[in-house]
Amino acid sequence: MSAALTARSTGKPVEDLSQRTESTRVLANPDSIWTLDCYS
């Protein structure tokens, strides 16, 4: 199941692990908006 589908069905943000790098993570939110977190 994709992160977006899981987020919608659970009502909680879900990390898309296929897009994770050493300095970023991508979250699928239940409202269909994606969030990119960047770290240094």
Secondary structure as GFF3:
##gff-version 3
##sequence-region A 1 40
A	DSSP	alpha_helix	3	10	.	.	.	ID=ss1
A	DSSP	beta_strand	14	15	.	.	.	ID=ss2
A	DSSP	three_ten_helix	17	19	.	.	.	ID=ss3
A	DSSP	beta_strand	24	28	.	.	.	ID=ss4
A	DSSP	beta_strand	34	38	.	.	.	ID=ss5
###
